[in-house]
Amino acid sequence: MARPPSPSQVAWFARWLGVSGPRPSLPTGFDAAVAMLHPGTRAMAVADDPGPSYVGPLRGDLAPEQKRLLSRLLMALADPRASATLASWDATPHLRPQAPMDVATRVEADLDYLLVAGRVSSLVWTTWEPRFTVPQPVTALWPDDREWCVWTDPRRPYTVLAGSEELCDRVREAPVLAAAPLPTR
């Protein structure tokens, strides 16, 4: 069941988004990060760029099989009772939120986000997204202890998972996730 997020989780997300300054492209403070490429995305070499660049469809998203596998992996990592926070890109800010988004907290930055809290198992893609008739995608998801964070910017052709080296290695080992390492700076 969704509930309002804690003020500390909303504040962390707002700071990360750079509500009062520029937003970093990746979650910070993690040991490792990977880019899980959306369908149709490919890597490109760019002169004078130390990391890979990716080109793919705008407003991309993980494929259904990627969402299923990532959902299972994240649920296996977390205590089933563990609390997490989900941020959903609000594609239709003019519409009244549907339940369970009626308990959401809005964070306005370069995009509008609605944040809710709940158990990890109720917020991953396979249990969250089917609840809605209007797309309400999982944009960011992290447990309260912030051991990991998943981030999909709808303007990028990949989804980022940041966390421990071990977690990122597990994700890279799953071919269906099409994961490549990202610098954590």
PyMOL CGO cylinders between C-alpha atoms (Angstrom):
from pymol import cmd
from pymol.cgo import CYLINDER

trace = [
    CYLINDER, 0.00, 0.00, 0.00, 1.30, 3.45, -0.91, 0.3, 1, 1, 1, 1, 1, 1,
    CYLINDER, 1.30, 3.45, -0.91, 1.68, 6.15, 1.71, 0.3, 1, 1, 1, 1, 1, 1,
    CYLINDER, 1.68, 6.15, 1.71, 3.18, 9.64, 1.81, 0.3, 1, 1, 1, 1, 1, 1,
    CYLINDER, 3.18, 9.64, 1.81, 6.99, 9.64, 1.67, 0.3, 1, 1, 1, 1, 1, 1,
    CYLINDER, 6.99, 9.64, 1.67, 9.00, 10.76, 4.67, 0.3, 1, 1, 1, 1, 1, 1,
    CYLINDER, 9.00, 10.76, 4.67, 10.21, 14.38, 4.61, 0.3, 1, 1, 1, 1, 1, 1,
    CYLINDER, 10.21, 14.38, 4.61, 13.85, 13.19, 4.73, 0.3, 1, 1, 1, 1, 1, 1,
    CYLINDER, 13.85, 13.19, 4.73, 13.41, 11.10, 1.55, 0.3, 1, 1, 1, 1, 1, 1,
    CYLINDER, 13.41, 11.10, 1.55, 11.67, 14.01, -0.24, 0.3, 1, 1, 1, 1, 1, 1,
    CYLINDER, 11.67, 14.01, -0.24, 14.48, 16.35, 0.83, 0.3, 1, 1, 1, 1, 1, 1,
    CYLINDER, 14.48, 16.35, 0.83, 17.18, 13.91, -0.40, 0.3, 1, 1, 1, 1, 1, 1,
    CYLINDER, 17.18, 13.91, -0.40, 15.47, 13.60, -3.77, 0.3, 1, 1, 1, 1, 1, 1,
    CYLINDER, 15.47, 13.60, -3.77, 15.00, 17.37, -4.10, 0.3, 1, 1, 1, 1, 1, 1,
    CYLINDER, 15.00, 17.37, -4.10, 18.68, 17.98, -3.24, 0.3, 1, 1, 1, 1, 1, 1,
    CYLINDER, 18.68, 17.98, -3.24, 19.76, 15.38, -5.77, 0.3, 1, 1, 1, 1, 1, 1,
    CYLINDER, 19.76, 15.38, -5.77, 17.55, 16.93, -8.45, 0.3, 1, 1, 1, 1, 1, 1,
    CYLINDER, 17.55, 16.93, -8.45, 19.20, 20.24, -7.73, 0.3, 1, 1, 1, 1, 1, 1,
    CYLINDER, 19.20, 20.24, -7.73, 15.92, 22.05, -7.17, 0.3, 1, 1, 1, 1, 1, 1,
    CYLINDER, 15.92, 22.05, -7.17, 18.07, 25.05, -6.24, 0.3, 1, 1, 1, 1, 1, 1,
    CYLINDER, 18.07, 25.05, -6.24, 20.89, 24.33, -8.69, 0.3, 1, 1, 1, 1, 1, 1,
    CYLINDER, 20.89, 24.33, -8.69, 22.07, 22.09, -11.54, 0.3, 1, 1, 1, 1, 1, 1,
    CYLINDER, 22.07, 22.09, -11.54, 21.01, 18.43, -11.43, 0.3, 1, 1, 1, 1, 1, 1,
    CYLINDER, 21.01, 18.43, -11.43, 23.66, 15.71, -11.66, 0.3, 1, 1, 1, 1, 1, 1,
    CYLINDER, 23.66, 15.71, -11.66, 23.02, 13.15, -14.37, 0.3, 1, 1, 1, 1, 1, 1,
    CYLINDER, 23.02, 13.15, -14.37, 23.62, 10.25, -11.98, 0.3, 1, 1, 1, 1, 1, 1,
    CYLINDER, 23.62, 10.25, -11.98, 22.83, 9.58, -8.34, 0.3, 1, 1, 1, 1, 1, 1,
    CYLINDER, 22.83, 9.58, -8.34, 25.86, 10.52, -6.25, 0.3, 1, 1, 1, 1, 1, 1,
    CYLINDER, 25.86, 10.52, -6.25, 27.53, 8.86, -3.29, 0.3, 1, 1, 1, 1, 1, 1,
    CYLINDER, 27.53, 8.86, -3.29, 27.46, 5.29, -4.65, 0.3, 1, 1, 1, 1, 1, 1,
    CYLINDER, 27.46, 5.29, -4.65, 30.42, 2.97, -5.26, 0.3, 1, 1, 1, 1, 1, 1,
    CYLINDER, 30.42, 2.97, -5.26, 29.34, 1.91, -8.75, 0.3, 1, 1, 1, 1, 1, 1,
    CYLINDER, 29.34, 1.91, -8.75, 26.73, 2.56, -11.41, 0.3, 1, 1, 1, 1, 1, 1,
    CYLINDER, 26.73, 2.56, -11.41, 25.52, 0.87, -14.59, 0.3, 1, 1, 1, 1, 1, 1,
    CYLINDER, 25.52, 0.87, -14.59, 23.46, 2.00, -17.55, 0.3, 1, 1, 1, 1, 1, 1,
    CYLINDER, 23.46, 2.00, -17.55, 20.76, -0.47, -18.56, 0.3, 1, 1, 1, 1, 1, 1,
    CYLINDER, 20.76, -0.47, -18.56, 20.16, 0.31, -22.20, 0.3, 1, 1, 1, 1, 1, 1,
    CYLINDER, 20.16, 0.31, -22.20, 16.60, 0.77, -23.41, 0.3, 1, 1, 1, 1, 1, 1,
    CYLINDER, 16.60, 0.77, -23.41, 15.58, -1.16, -26.53, 0.3, 1, 1, 1, 1, 1, 1,
    CYLINDER, 15.58, -1.16, -26.53, 17.02, 0.41, -29.67, 0.3, 1, 1, 1, 1, 1, 1,
    CYLINDER, 17.02, 0.41, -29.67, 19.91, 2.09, -27.83, 0.3, 1, 1, 1, 1, 1, 1,
    CYLINDER, 19.91, 2.09, -27.83, 23.52, 1.72, -28.91, 0.3, 1, 1, 1, 1, 1, 1,
    CYLINDER, 23.52, 1.72, -28.91, 26.85, 2.94, -27.59, 0.3, 1, 1, 1, 1, 1, 1,
    CYLINDER, 26.85, 2.94, -27.59, 28.87, 5.52, -29.49, 0.3, 1, 1, 1, 1, 1, 1,
    CYLINDER, 28.87, 5.52, -29.49, 32.43, 6.71, -29.11, 0.3, 1, 1, 1, 1, 1, 1,
    CYLINDER, 32.43, 6.71, -29.11, 32.69, 10.48, -28.80, 0.3, 1, 1, 1, 1, 1, 1,
    CYLINDER, 32.69, 10.48, -28.80, 36.02, 12.26, -29.23, 0.3, 1, 1, 1, 1, 1, 1,
    CYLINDER, 36.02, 12.26, -29.23, 37.41, 13.75, -25.99, 0.3, 1, 1, 1, 1, 1, 1,
    CYLINDER, 37.41, 13.75, -25.99, 34.72, 12.01, -23.91, 0.3, 1, 1, 1, 1, 1, 1,
    CYLINDER, 34.72, 12.01, -23.91, 36.17, 9.56, -21.35, 0.3, 1, 1, 1, 1, 1, 1,
    CYLINDER, 36.17, 9.56, -21.35, 32.96, 7.54, -21.01, 0.3, 1, 1, 1, 1, 1, 1,
    CYLINDER, 32.96, 7.54, -21.01, 30.58, 5.96, -23.48, 0.3, 1, 1, 1, 1, 1, 1,
    CYLINDER, 30.58, 5.96, -23.48, 27.74, 7.94, -24.99, 0.3, 1, 1, 1, 1, 1, 1,
    CYLINDER, 27.74, 7.94, -24.99, 24.47, 6.33, -25.94, 0.3, 1, 1, 1, 1, 1, 1,
    CYLINDER, 24.47, 6.33, -25.94, 21.96, 7.12, -28.64, 0.3, 1, 1, 1, 1, 1, 1,
    CYLINDER, 21.96, 7.12, -28.64, 18.49, 5.71, -28.70, 0.3, 1, 1, 1, 1, 1, 1,
    CYLINDER, 18.49, 5.71, -28.70, 14.82, 6.58, -28.69, 0.3, 1, 1, 1, 1, 1, 1,
    CYLINDER, 14.82, 6.58, -28.69, 13.67, 9.66, -26.83, 0.3, 1, 1, 1, 1, 1, 1,
    CYLINDER, 13.67, 9.66, -26.83, 11.40, 8.97, -23.89, 0.3, 1, 1, 1, 1, 1, 1,
    CYLINDER, 11.40, 8.97, -23.89, 12.67, 5.44, -23.77, 0.3, 1, 1, 1, 1, 1, 1,
    CYLINDER, 12.67, 5.44, -23.77, 11.99, 2.93, -21.07, 0.3, 1, 1, 1, 1, 1, 1,
    CYLINDER, 11.99, 2.93, -21.07, 13.16, -0.51, -20.08, 0.3, 1, 1, 1, 1, 1, 1,
    CYLINDER, 13.16, -0.51, -20.08, 11.63, -3.40, -22.00, 0.3, 1, 1, 1, 1, 1, 1,
    CYLINDER, 11.63, -3.40, -22.00, 9.06, -5.54, -20.12, 0.3, 1, 1, 1, 1, 1, 1,
    CYLINDER, 9.06, -5.54, -20.12, 11.53, -8.42, -19.68, 0.3, 1, 1, 1, 1, 1, 1,
    CYLINDER, 11.53, -8.42, -19.68, 14.12, -5.98, -18.26, 0.3, 1, 1, 1, 1, 1, 1,
    CYLINDER, 14.12, -5.98, -18.26, 11.54, -4.63, -15.80, 0.3, 1, 1, 1, 1, 1, 1,
    CYLINDER, 11.54, -4.63, -15.80, 10.59, -8.15, -14.66, 0.3, 1, 1, 1, 1, 1, 1,
    CYLINDER, 10.59, -8.15, -14.66, 14.20, -9.21, -14.05, 0.3, 1, 1, 1, 1, 1, 1,
    CYLINDER, 14.20, -9.21, -14.05, 15.19, -5.95, -12.34, 0.3, 1, 1, 1, 1, 1, 1,
    CYLINDER, 15.19, -5.95, -12.34, 12.07, -6.09, -10.15, 0.3, 1, 1, 1, 1, 1, 1,
    CYLINDER, 12.07, -6.09, -10.15, 12.96, -9.62, -9.00, 0.3, 1, 1, 1, 1, 1, 1,
    CYLINDER, 12.96, -9.62, -9.00, 16.59, -8.64, -8.34, 0.3, 1, 1, 1, 1, 1, 1,
    CYLINDER, 16.59, -8.64, -8.34, 15.69, -5.58, -6.25, 0.3, 1, 1, 1, 1, 1, 1,
    CYLINDER, 15.69, -5.58, -6.25, 13.06, -7.48, -4.26, 0.3, 1, 1, 1, 1, 1, 1,
    CYLINDER, 13.06, -7.48, -4.26, 15.61, -10.21, -3.55, 0.3, 1, 1, 1, 1, 1, 1,
    CYLINDER, 15.61, -10.21, -3.55, 18.03, -7.61, -2.19, 0.3, 1, 1, 1, 1, 1, 1,
    CYLINDER, 18.03, -7.61, -2.19, 15.57, -5.94, 0.14, 0.3, 1, 1, 1, 1, 1, 1,
    CYLINDER, 15.57, -5.94, 0.14, 13.86, -7.09, 3.27, 0.3, 1, 1, 1, 1, 1, 1,
    CYLINDER, 13.86, -7.09, 3.27, 10.26, -7.71, 2.12, 0.3, 1, 1, 1, 1, 1, 1,
    CYLINDER, 10.26, -7.71, 2.12, 9.07, -5.32, 4.82, 0.3, 1, 1, 1, 1, 1, 1,
    CYLINDER, 9.07, -5.32, 4.82, 11.67, -2.66, 3.98, 0.3, 1, 1, 1, 1, 1, 1,
    CYLINDER, 11.67, -2.66, 3.98, 10.36, 0.76, 3.15, 0.3, 1, 1, 1, 1, 1, 1,
    CYLINDER, 10.36, 0.76, 3.15, 11.31, 2.53, -0.06, 0.3, 1, 1, 1, 1, 1, 1,
    CYLINDER, 11.31, 2.53, -0.06, 10.44, 5.68, -1.95, 0.3, 1, 1, 1, 1, 1, 1,
    CYLINDER, 10.44, 5.68, -1.95, 9.32, 5.88, -5.53, 0.3, 1, 1, 1, 1, 1, 1,
    CYLINDER, 9.32, 5.88, -5.53, 9.44, 8.99, -7.69, 0.3, 1, 1, 1, 1, 1, 1,
    CYLINDER, 9.44, 8.99, -7.69, 7.27, 8.95, -10.76, 0.3, 1, 1, 1, 1, 1, 1,
    CYLINDER, 7.27, 8.95, -10.76, 7.68, 11.40, -13.59, 0.3, 1, 1, 1, 1, 1, 1,
    CYLINDER, 7.68, 11.40, -13.59, 4.35, 13.13, -13.79, 0.3, 1, 1, 1, 1, 1, 1,
    CYLINDER, 4.35, 13.13, -13.79, 3.61, 13.13, -17.51, 0.3, 1, 1, 1, 1, 1, 1,
    CYLINDER, 3.61, 13.13, -17.51, 0.16, 14.63, -16.93, 0.3, 1, 1, 1, 1, 1, 1,
    CYLINDER, 0.16, 14.63, -16.93, 0.51, 17.23, -14.14, 0.3, 1, 1, 1, 1, 1, 1,
    CYLINDER, 0.51, 17.23, -14.14, -2.81, 18.82, -15.14, 0.3, 1, 1, 1, 1, 1, 1,
    CYLINDER, -2.81, 18.82, -15.14, -4.76, 15.66, -14.30, 0.3, 1, 1, 1, 1, 1, 1,
    CYLINDER, -4.76, 15.66, -14.30, -5.83, 14.84, -10.78, 0.3, 1, 1, 1, 1, 1, 1,
    CYLINDER, -5.83, 14.84, -10.78, -3.66, 11.99, -9.46, 0.3, 1, 1, 1, 1, 1, 1,
    CYLINDER, -3.66, 11.99, -9.46, -5.21, 8.54, -9.32, 0.3, 1, 1, 1, 1, 1, 1,
    CYLINDER, -5.21, 8.54, -9.32, -5.10, 6.37, -6.21, 0.3, 1, 1, 1, 1, 1, 1,
    CYLINDER, -5.10, 6.37, -6.21, -2.48, 5.45, -4.95, 0.3, 1, 1, 1, 1, 1, 1,
    CYLINDER, -2.48, 5.45, -4.95, -0.93, 8.72, -6.20, 0.3, 1, 1, 1, 1, 1, 1,
    CYLINDER, -0.93, 8.72, -6.20, -3.44, 10.69, -4.12, 0.3, 1, 1, 1, 1, 1, 1,
    CYLINDER, -3.44, 10.69, -4.12, -0.98, 10.29, -1.20, 0.3, 1, 1, 1, 1, 1, 1,
    CYLINDER, -0.98, 10.29, -1.20, 1.93, 11.57, -3.29, 0.3, 1, 1, 1, 1, 1, 1,
    CYLINDER, 1.93, 11.57, -3.29, 4.16, 14.53, -2.55, 0.3, 1, 1, 1, 1, 1, 1,
    CYLINDER, 4.16, 14.53, -2.55, 4.97, 16.70, -5.58, 0.3, 1, 1, 1, 1, 1, 1,
    CYLINDER, 4.97, 16.70, -5.58, 8.55, 17.78, -6.28, 0.3, 1, 1, 1, 1, 1, 1,
    CYLINDER, 8.55, 17.78, -6.28, 8.97, 20.32, -9.05, 0.3, 1, 1, 1, 1, 1, 1,
    CYLINDER, 8.97, 20.32, -9.05, 12.30, 20.58, -10.82, 0.3, 1, 1, 1, 1, 1, 1,
    CYLINDER, 12.30, 20.58, -10.82, 13.14, 20.42, -14.53, 0.3, 1, 1, 1, 1, 1, 1,
    CYLINDER, 13.14, 20.42, -14.53, 10.32, 17.83, -14.65, 0.3, 1, 1, 1, 1, 1, 1,
    CYLINDER, 10.32, 17.83, -14.65, 7.46, 17.30, -12.21, 0.3, 1, 1, 1, 1, 1, 1,
    CYLINDER, 7.46, 17.30, -12.21, 7.66, 14.25, -9.96, 0.3, 1, 1, 1, 1, 1, 1,
    CYLINDER, 7.66, 14.25, -9.96, 5.21, 12.58, -7.60, 0.3, 1, 1, 1, 1, 1, 1,
    CYLINDER, 5.21, 12.58, -7.60, 6.77, 10.70, -4.67, 0.3, 1, 1, 1, 1, 1, 1,
    CYLINDER, 6.77, 10.70, -4.67, 5.18, 7.92, -2.63, 0.3, 1, 1, 1, 1, 1, 1,
    CYLINDER, 5.18, 7.92, -2.63, 6.50, 5.45, -0.08, 0.3, 1, 1, 1, 1, 1, 1,
    CYLINDER, 6.50, 5.45, -0.08, 5.76, 1.80, 0.51, 0.3, 1, 1, 1, 1, 1, 1,
    CYLINDER, 5.76, 1.80, 0.51, 7.42, -1.58, 0.57, 0.3, 1, 1, 1, 1, 1, 1,
    CYLINDER, 7.42, -1.58, 0.57, 9.98, -2.25, -2.17, 0.3, 1, 1, 1, 1, 1, 1,
    CYLINDER, 9.98, -2.25, -2.17, 7.81, -5.15, -3.35, 0.3, 1, 1, 1, 1, 1, 1,
    CYLINDER, 7.81, -5.15, -3.35, 4.85, -2.83, -3.95, 0.3, 1, 1, 1, 1, 1, 1,
    CYLINDER, 4.85, -2.83, -3.95, 6.86, -0.15, -5.78, 0.3, 1, 1, 1, 1, 1, 1,
    CYLINDER, 6.86, -0.15, -5.78, 8.89, -2.10, -8.36, 0.3, 1, 1, 1, 1, 1, 1,
    CYLINDER, 8.89, -2.10, -8.36, 7.78, -2.02, -12.00, 0.3, 1, 1, 1, 1, 1, 1,
    CYLINDER, 7.78, -2.02, -12.00, 5.88, -5.30, -12.04, 0.3, 1, 1, 1, 1, 1, 1,
    CYLINDER, 5.88, -5.30, -12.04, 3.60, -4.29, -9.16, 0.3, 1, 1, 1, 1, 1, 1,
    CYLINDER, 3.60, -4.29, -9.16, 3.48, -0.50, -9.61, 0.3, 1, 1, 1, 1, 1, 1,
    CYLINDER, 3.48, -0.50, -9.61, 2.94, 0.27, -13.29, 0.3, 1, 1, 1, 1, 1, 1,
    CYLINDER, 2.94, 0.27, -13.29, 0.02, -2.15, -13.93, 0.3, 1, 1, 1, 1, 1, 1,
    CYLINDER, 0.02, -2.15, -13.93, -2.06, -0.21, -11.36, 0.3, 1, 1, 1, 1, 1, 1,
    CYLINDER, -2.06, -0.21, -11.36, -2.66, 2.70, -13.72, 0.3, 1, 1, 1, 1, 1, 1,
    CYLINDER, -2.66, 2.70, -13.72, -4.56, 3.26, -16.95, 0.3, 1, 1, 1, 1, 1, 1,
    CYLINDER, -4.56, 3.26, -16.95, -2.59, 6.48, -17.60, 0.3, 1, 1, 1, 1, 1, 1,
    CYLINDER, -2.59, 6.48, -17.60, 1.16, 5.73, -17.63, 0.3, 1, 1, 1, 1, 1, 1,
    CYLINDER, 1.16, 5.73, -17.63, 2.68, 6.41, -14.23, 0.3, 1, 1, 1, 1, 1, 1,
    CYLINDER, 2.68, 6.41, -14.23, 6.21, 5.09, -14.70, 0.3, 1, 1, 1, 1, 1, 1,
    CYLINDER, 6.21, 5.09, -14.70, 8.79, 4.20, -12.09, 0.3, 1, 1, 1, 1, 1, 1,
    CYLINDER, 8.79, 4.20, -12.09, 11.27, 7.04, -12.58, 0.3, 1, 1, 1, 1, 1, 1,
    CYLINDER, 11.27, 7.04, -12.58, 13.36, 6.63, -9.43, 0.3, 1, 1, 1, 1, 1, 1,
    CYLINDER, 13.36, 6.63, -9.43, 13.26, 4.01, -6.72, 0.3, 1, 1, 1, 1, 1, 1,
    CYLINDER, 13.26, 4.01, -6.72, 15.42, 3.65, -3.62, 0.3, 1, 1, 1, 1, 1, 1,
    CYLINDER, 15.42, 3.65, -3.62, 15.17, 1.97, -0.21, 0.3, 1, 1, 1, 1, 1, 1,
    CYLINDER, 15.17, 1.97, -0.21, 15.13, 4.17, 2.88, 0.3, 1, 1, 1, 1, 1, 1,
    CYLINDER, 15.13, 4.17, 2.88, 18.73, 3.19, 3.67, 0.3, 1, 1, 1, 1, 1, 1,
    CYLINDER, 18.73, 3.19, 3.67, 19.74, 4.36, 0.14, 0.3, 1, 1, 1, 1, 1, 1,
    CYLINDER, 19.74, 4.36, 0.14, 21.89, 1.29, -0.47, 0.3, 1, 1, 1, 1, 1, 1,
    CYLINDER, 21.89, 1.29, -0.47, 20.95, 1.56, -4.15, 0.3, 1, 1, 1, 1, 1, 1,
    CYLINDER, 20.95, 1.56, -4.15, 18.97, 3.81, -6.44, 0.3, 1, 1, 1, 1, 1, 1,
    CYLINDER, 18.97, 3.81, -6.44, 17.38, 3.25, -9.84, 0.3, 1, 1, 1, 1, 1, 1,
    CYLINDER, 17.38, 3.25, -9.84, 16.87, 6.28, -12.08, 0.3, 1, 1, 1, 1, 1, 1,
    CYLINDER, 16.87, 6.28, -12.08, 15.19, 6.67, -15.46, 0.3, 1, 1, 1, 1, 1, 1,
    CYLINDER, 15.19, 6.67, -15.46, 15.30, 10.13, -16.99, 0.3, 1, 1, 1, 1, 1, 1,
    CYLINDER, 15.30, 10.13, -16.99, 12.64, 10.05, -19.72, 0.3, 1, 1, 1, 1, 1, 1,
    CYLINDER, 12.64, 10.05, -19.72, 15.00, 12.07, -21.93, 0.3, 1, 1, 1, 1, 1, 1,
    CYLINDER, 15.00, 12.07, -21.93, 17.82, 9.49, -21.81, 0.3, 1, 1, 1, 1, 1, 1,
    CYLINDER, 17.82, 9.49, -21.81, 18.08, 6.16, -23.66, 0.3, 1, 1, 1, 1, 1, 1,
    CYLINDER, 18.08, 6.16, -23.66, 19.07, 4.20, -20.55, 0.3, 1, 1, 1, 1, 1, 1,
    CYLINDER, 19.07, 4.20, -20.55, 18.13, 3.57, -16.94, 0.3, 1, 1, 1, 1, 1, 1,
    CYLINDER, 18.13, 3.57, -16.94, 20.79, 3.98, -14.23, 0.3, 1, 1, 1, 1, 1, 1,
    CYLINDER, 20.79, 3.98, -14.23, 21.26, 1.65, -11.29, 0.3, 1, 1, 1, 1, 1, 1,
    CYLINDER, 21.26, 1.65, -11.29, 23.70, 2.91, -8.66, 0.3, 1, 1, 1, 1, 1, 1,
    CYLINDER, 23.70, 2.91, -8.66, 24.81, 0.97, -5.62, 0.3, 1, 1, 1, 1, 1, 1,
    CYLINDER, 24.81, 0.97, -5.62, 27.58, -1.37, -4.54, 0.3, 1, 1, 1, 1, 1, 1,
    CYLINDER, 27.58, -1.37, -4.54, 30.15, -2.91, -6.89, 0.3, 1, 1, 1, 1, 1, 1,
    CYLINDER, 30.15, -2.91, -6.89, 28.62, -6.34, -6.13, 0.3, 1, 1, 1, 1, 1, 1,
    CYLINDER, 28.62, -6.34, -6.13, 25.11, -5.23, -7.12, 0.3, 1, 1, 1, 1, 1, 1,
    CYLINDER, 25.11, -5.23, -7.12, 26.32, -3.59, -10.34, 0.3, 1, 1, 1, 1, 1, 1,
    CYLINDER, 26.32, -3.59, -10.34, 28.33, -6.72, -11.20, 0.3, 1, 1, 1, 1, 1, 1,
    CYLINDER, 28.33, -6.72, -11.20, 25.18, -8.85, -10.77, 0.3, 1, 1, 1, 1, 1, 1,
    CYLINDER, 25.18, -8.85, -10.77, 23.27, -6.55, -13.10, 0.3, 1, 1, 1, 1, 1, 1,
    CYLINDER, 23.27, -6.55, -13.10, 26.04, -6.62, -15.73, 0.3, 1, 1, 1, 1, 1, 1,
    CYLINDER, 26.04, -6.62, -15.73, 26.01, -10.45, -15.61, 0.3, 1, 1, 1, 1, 1, 1,
    CYLINDER, 26.01, -10.45, -15.61, 22.34, -10.55, -16.69, 0.3, 1, 1, 1, 1, 1, 1,
    CYLINDER, 22.34, -10.55, -16.69, 22.37, -10.22, -20.50, 0.3, 1, 1, 1, 1, 1, 1,
    CYLINDER, 22.37, -10.22, -20.50, 18.70, -9.22, -20.68, 0.3, 1, 1, 1, 1, 1, 1,
    CYLINDER, 18.70, -9.22, -20.68, 19.47, -6.06, -18.69, 0.3, 1, 1, 1, 1, 1, 1,
    CYLINDER, 19.47, -6.06, -18.69, 21.98, -4.88, -21.35, 0.3, 1, 1, 1, 1, 1, 1,
    CYLINDER, 21.98, -4.88, -21.35, 24.06, -3.10, -18.69, 0.3, 1, 1, 1, 1, 1, 1,
    CYLINDER, 24.06, -3.10, -18.69, 27.27, -1.15, -19.19, 0.3, 1, 1, 1, 1, 1, 1,
    CYLINDER, 27.27, -1.15, -19.19, 29.40, 0.48, -16.46, 0.3, 1, 1, 1, 1, 1, 1,
    CYLINDER, 29.40, 0.48, -16.46, 29.05, 4.20, -15.83, 0.3, 1, 1, 1, 1, 1, 1,
    CYLINDER, 29.05, 4.20, -15.83, 31.58, 6.43, -14.06, 0.3, 1, 1, 1, 1, 1, 1,
    CYLINDER, 31.58, 6.43, -14.06, 30.47, 7.50, -10.58, 0.3, 1, 1, 1, 1, 1, 1,
    CYLINDER, 30.47, 7.50, -10.58, 32.85, 10.50, -10.52, 0.3, 1, 1, 1, 1, 1, 1,
]
cmd.load_cgo(trace, "trace")
